[in-house]
Amino acid sequence: MRQWNCTGHRGIERHARTRKSILDGVTEGRRFYLDLMQKCIINSVYEDPNQGFWSPTVFASQARDLGRDWPLKAHRMIGNRRMSNLRQMTEYVIANNIPGDFIETGVWRGGACIMARAIMKAYGVTDRRVWVAGSFCGLPAPNPKYEADATTSITHFRNWRCRSEEVKSNSSKYDLLDDQVVFLKGWFGKPCPMPTSTACRFCASTATCMKSTTDGLTNLYDKVSGGGFVMILGWSKGTNGP
């Protein structure tokens, strides 16, 4: 029986090529998994229609890409480009060993947090958590102190109300609900109940109202690690849509 000599020059080269092939396969598999996760979360796969009053109630690929529609079934409404941005920042933080957890304030159906947990899972990260923060009962009443809030009409829509049980169910559908996912229920105007020792490497604010966005940043900004990110995903001045 012929035996391969793995200690010689050719054996070492062969071993190196095999290892590189395996690593390339792992990288490609990870990329494929996260690409598919992203498409499923924003639902560009089944192309559910828009339900918002500011654009036609049909699926429009450009609107979904830009996050300019209100999906009927998708688990997030930030669109493909902002989801890609979130993914890039999360992967950067992991690659550069920037300490801290991920938190999103204002999660709707939970898609951005699901994506963050999927990225951690794909990279084998076990020492970071995903904090899912929201009222889980809809948007607060408009605050006349903030001009952008006083003129909006979207706070009256019942479809903003996603209970924590629904968000947990959505996470479970991807097999991504575990002890690394922590739910925080409440309004953002109160101090964040995260442990004082917890650092955030990524704070994503998807609060739709200006006051909620401001409150979230006020209570969380000091927790953001050096080299971490703050991303405003959902608020836009002077509009009634996302």
N, C-alpha and C positions, 0 to 999 in steps of 0.2 A: 504493500500500500504506500502510495506517495504521500509524504508529509511536507507541508509548507514550512519553510524556515522564516519565521516572523522576526528573527533577530537580525537578519542581514539587511543590507541597504534596500533591496527590492521589497522585502517583507515589511519594512517600516513604511515605505512609500505606499504599498498596497493598503496597509492598515490606516494610514492617514487619509487616503482616498475614500475608503469605506466609511471612516468616521465623518468625513465631510459630507458624504452622500446622505448619511443618516441625519446629520444636523440640518442639512438643506431640506430634507423631507419633513423634519419636525417644524422648521420655520414655515414651510409651505402649507403644512397642515394647520398650523396656528392661524396663518393669514386667511386661509380658506374658511375656517371656523368663524373667525371674527367678521369677515365679509358677509357670511351668511347670517350671522346674528344681527348685524346692522340692517340688512335688507328685511329681515323678519320683523324687527322692532318698529321700523318706520313703515312697514308693510308695503314696500314697493314690489313685493312678490305677488300678492293677490289684488293689489291696486284698489283698495277700498275708497269710496268716494269722499269728497269733502262734505262736512256738515255745517260749516260756518256760513254766516249770512253775507260775508264780504266777498265771496267768490262763488262761481257756479258749483252746484252740488254734483260734481263729476270728479273722477280721478284725472289729475293733470300732472304729468311727470315733472315739469319744470317747477310747479308750485310745491310738490313734495320734496324735490331736491333742495329748494330754497327754504323750506319750512314755512310756506305761506298759505297752507290750508289747515283745516281742522279735521283730521281723519276720523272716520266713523268707527273704525275698529283698531287701528294701529295703537301700539302701546306708548308711543311718544309722538309729539307734533313739532319737534324742532327741525325736522328735515334731515336730509342726507349730509349736507355740507357741515352743519353745526355738529352733527353726530360724529362725522369724520374728524372734526377739530377736537372734540372731546376725547376721541380715541387716541389721536396723535399726542395730545398732552399727557394722557394717562400712561401711554407707553413710554414717553420721554421720562416721566417721573420714575417709573420702574427701572428703566435702563440706567438712570443716573443716581439711583439709590437715594432719592430725596425722601426724607422721612415723613410719615403722616398718613392719614386716612383720606377717604373721599366722602364728601357730603354734598347733597343737593337739597336746596330749599325750595319747595314747590315742585312736587314730583308727578302730579296728575296720575297717569296709569303706571308710572314707575319705570318707563323704558330706559331713561338715561342711567339710572342706578343699576338696572339689569345689565346694561352694556358695560358699566364700570366693573361689576362683579364678574362678568364673562371675561374681561381682559385679565383680571387678577387670576382667574381660574386657568386661562390659557397659558399664562406665564408661571404658574405654580406658586403664586404669592399666597402665603398663609398667615402673614403677620400684619395685615392691614384690614380695615373694616370699611364697609359702605354704610353710611348713615343716610337713612331715608326720612327726610324731615318735611312735614306738611301739616295742615289742619285736618286733612282727610274729611272735610265737610264743606268744601267749596271755598269761594273767595270772600274776603272781608268786605264789608260795606264800603263804598267809595268815601275817601277822606277829602273834604273840600279844601284842606290845606295844600293838597297837591293838585295842581291844575290838570295834569294828565289823568289823574284818577277821577276828578270831578266830572270830566266830559265823557268818560267811558260808559259803555252800556253792557259790556261782557260779563260783569259781575252777577248779573241776574240769571244767567243760564245755568240750569240744573246739571248739565253735562260736565261742569267743572268738578262736581262732587264725586270723588272716587274714595271710597272707604279704604281703610288700611287692609281690610280683609281682601278686597279686590286686588290691591297692589301685591299683596303676598301671594294670592292665587296666580297672578301673572308671572311672578318670579318663579313659582313652583313649576310652571309649564315649561320653563327652560332648565329645570333642575338646578336653580341658582339661589334657592332660599335656604340659608344655613346660618351657623352661628357667627359668620363674618358679616351678616346683614343685620343692622340695628335700626329699628323704627323709632322716630321721635315725633310725638303728636303734640301740636299746639300752634299758637300764633307766633309769628316771628318778632313781635314787639317785645316779647319777654326774653330775658337772658337765656341763651342756649343751654339746655340741660346736659350737654356733653361733659364728661369728666374733665376737670380743669387741666389734667396732665395730657389730654389728647391734642395732638397736632394735626392740622389739615394740610395735606399736600395739594389738595384740589378742592376748591369750593365752587360749585356750580349753582348759580342762582337762576331759577326758572320762575320766580314769582312774577305774576302777570301785572300786578299793580306797582306803582312807583313806591308807595309807602312800604309794601311788603319787601320789595327789593332793597330799599334803604335799611329797613329794620334787620334783615338778614345779614347785610354787610356790616352793620354797626356791631352786631353781637358775635360775629364770626371772624372778622378780619384779623384780629390780634392772634388768632389761632393758626393762621396760615404760615406754614414753614417757609424759611428762606429758600428761594428757588422754586416754591410752589406756585400754583396758578389760581386766579379767580376768573371765572367765566360767567358772563351774563348771557343767558340762553334765550329768555323769553319775553323780556319787556321791551317795548318800543314806544317812544314818546309820540303822542299825537295820533295814535291809531287805535282802532277798535278791534284789530286782529293781532295775530302773533307776530 
